[in-house]
Amino acid sequence: HAMIETAKDRVHGIAGDIASLPPEDERSSGDVRRAAILNKRLDTAIESYLNAMEEACAKYHDNKIDRKRFREQHQLEVRQLANADVARDRLGEPGAYPSILRTLTAWKELPPR
């Protein structure tokens, strides 16, 4: 599950960099360019995080990892992921992240749409 943690840390790091920028109405042109770059990096990092979680959920369903331990360690995280605005849109795309959705359904954690 190190891939999940690494991807999550990357998302948090980039989000922190974005948060450290001046407010939008006070940004220099350099700040605006930096914000655009950071937002693209954040989008990529979120995608990597979702892909890591998708892979872990697929392994969970294929019995390639300890299912009990995976659920104990990641149930809250998967639930929070499903309720996060940034992830909810991506999870709602047709065919996107079927193993995450299958896990949420199996755990009865699927939020209403």
C-alpha positions as CSV (number, residue, x, y, z in Angstrom):
1,H,0.0,0.0,0.0
2,A,3.1,2.2,-0.2
3,M,1.9,3.4,-3.7
4,I,-1.3,4.8,-2.1
5,E,0.7,6.6,0.6
6,T,3.2,8.0,-1.9
7,A,0.5,9.2,-4.2
8,K,-1.5,10.7,-1.3
9,D,1.6,12.5,0.0
10,R,2.3,14.0,-3.4
11,V,-1.3,15.3,-3.6
12,H,-1.0,16.9,-0.2
13,G,2.4,18.4,-1.0
14,I,1.2,20.1,-4.2
15,A,-2.0,21.2,-2.5
16,G,0.2,22.8,0.2
17,D,2.2,24.6,-2.5
18,I,-1.0,26.0,-4.0
19,A,-2.2,27.1,-0.6
20,S,1.0,29.0,0.0
21,L,0.4,31.2,-3.0
22,P,-1.0,34.7,-2.5
23,P,-4.8,35.1,-2.9
24,E,-5.8,35.2,-6.5
25,D,-6.5,38.9,-6.6
26,E,-3.0,39.6,-5.2
27,R,-1.0,37.3,-7.5
28,S,1.8,38.6,-9.8
29,S,2.0,37.3,-13.3
30,G,4.7,34.9,-12.0
31,D,2.3,33.6,-9.3
32,V,-0.4,33.1,-11.9
33,R,1.9,31.0,-14.1
34,R,3.1,29.1,-11.0
35,A,-0.6,28.4,-10.0
36,A,-1.4,27.1,-13.4
37,I,1.6,24.8,-13.3
38,L,0.7,23.6,-9.8
39,N,-2.9,23.0,-10.7
40,K,-1.8,20.8,-13.6
41,R,0.6,18.9,-11.4
42,L,-2.2,18.5,-8.8
43,D,-4.5,17.1,-11.4
44,T,-1.9,14.6,-12.4
45,A,-1.2,13.7,-8.8
46,I,-4.9,13.1,-8.1
47,E,-5.0,10.8,-11.1
48,S,-2.0,8.9,-9.8
49,Y,-3.6,8.6,-6.4
50,L,-6.9,7.3,-7.9
51,N,-4.9,4.8,-10.1
52,A,-3.0,3.5,-7.0
53,M,-6.3,3.1,-5.1
54,E,-7.8,1.4,-8.2
55,E,-4.9,-1.1,-8.4
56,A,-5.2,-1.8,-4.6
57,C,-8.9,-2.3,-4.8
58,A,-8.5,-4.7,-7.8
59,K,-5.9,-6.7,-5.8
60,Y,-8.4,-6.8,-2.9
61,H,-11.1,-8.3,-5.2
62,D,-8.7,-10.7,-6.8
63,N,-7.6,-12.0,-3.3
64,K,-4.0,-10.9,-4.0
65,I,-3.7,-9.0,-0.7
66,D,-5.0,-9.6,2.9
67,R,-8.6,-8.5,2.5
68,K,-9.3,-8.0,6.2
69,R,-6.3,-5.9,6.7
70,F,-6.9,-3.9,3.5
71,R,-10.4,-3.1,4.7
72,E,-9.3,-2.2,8.2
73,Q,-6.6,0.1,6.8
74,H,-8.4,1.7,3.9
75,Q,-12.2,1.7,4.5
76,L,-12.3,5.3,5.8
77,E,-9.9,6.5,3.1
78,V,-12.0,4.9,0.3
79,R,-15.2,6.4,1.8
80,Q,-13.6,9.8,2.0
81,L,-12.4,9.4,-1.5
82,A,-15.9,8.7,-2.8
83,N,-17.2,11.8,-1.0
84,A,-14.4,14.2,-2.1
85,D,-15.6,16.6,-4.8
86,V,-12.5,16.3,-6.9
87,A,-12.7,12.5,-6.9
88,R,-16.5,12.2,-7.2
89,D,-16.5,13.7,-10.7
90,R,-13.8,11.3,-11.8
91,L,-15.5,8.3,-10.2
92,G,-18.7,9.2,-12.0
93,E,-17.2,8.9,-15.5
94,P,-18.4,5.9,-17.3
95,G,-16.0,3.0,-17.0
96,A,-13.7,4.9,-14.7
97,Y,-12.2,3.1,-11.7
98,P,-14.4,0.0,-11.6
99,S,-12.5,-1.6,-8.8
100,I,-13.0,1.4,-6.5
101,L,-16.7,1.5,-7.3
102,R,-16.9,-2.3,-6.8
103,T,-15.2,-1.9,-3.4
104,L,-17.6,0.9,-2.4
105,T,-20.6,-1.1,-3.4
106,A,-19.3,-4.2,-1.6
107,W,-18.7,-2.2,1.6
108,K,-22.0,-0.4,1.1
109,E,-20.2,2.9,1.1
110,L,-21.3,4.2,-2.3
111,P,-22.5,7.8,-1.7
112,P,-25.8,9.0,-3.4
113,R,-25.3,10.7,-6.8
